[in-house]
């Protein structure tokens, strides 16, 4: 199976000022493209040659895992945003967040703290288990909750390439701003 760079569901400048066109062009067009190219070069002749991305992330290690994880992470990341995003989740996801954290605001505070506190590069995720129970996970480098048997619902990228052009070393500002563009319909469907 040959993996391809996902097409963005919005124009490269559509998420400004939260994420600039320059960041989108580098992050999606250069970084994600490199992960796609690397994985396509690594899997021929392996048991992952025709495997879906989630299976590769759940079972592999080393360079294959790192590149597959970053493709999965970024595919989820880029498709969870909308220029008309923001607000709060509705329905079952909103109920589950409230049941777990007491309020959406308390969830956001804990999620932001997890992302700001992750040492080095990685991801902060809202994930669910097979019973629908929610948790916040911090994943180093290219890992994803799939590797732990969880389903990723919402993920914020805390690698510097995701925010450095727009926020320099102000990771907490980047995390706070992303809530303005979250497409809660997409995230709710994942739940």
C-alpha angles and dihedrals in degrees: 000000000000115000121217135201108265118243113242114244090223139035118280091251096043097097096053132160091023093050117012126226089245091056092047091049093050097037098044102024099042112018098038092040089055091053090050092049093046094050092047088054094046104049106055109112094014129106086255095061093106100019125120117251096252091055091050091051092046096049112024135080139192121025094346091055094045095052096040090048092051092049092050092044094049094044089056092042099051094043095051094068133081134175084233093049131113132083120088137305120265137207124008095354092052090049092049092049091050092047091051103038104017095240142016090249091055090049091051092050092052093044093050091046090052092051095044091047098050106112114229123342126345148088140285115215141189102215138174132214125223090276093053095254111151129225139167114237131189113213123193121224110333100345122129133195087252087077087062095047093260131124116238113229105169128006135186118199114226097180107121092240088067094062115004098100090052105030105017106203095344098108094161090056089051092050093048092050096051092070088071092067104035110128099219092188090062093043091047091053089055089056 
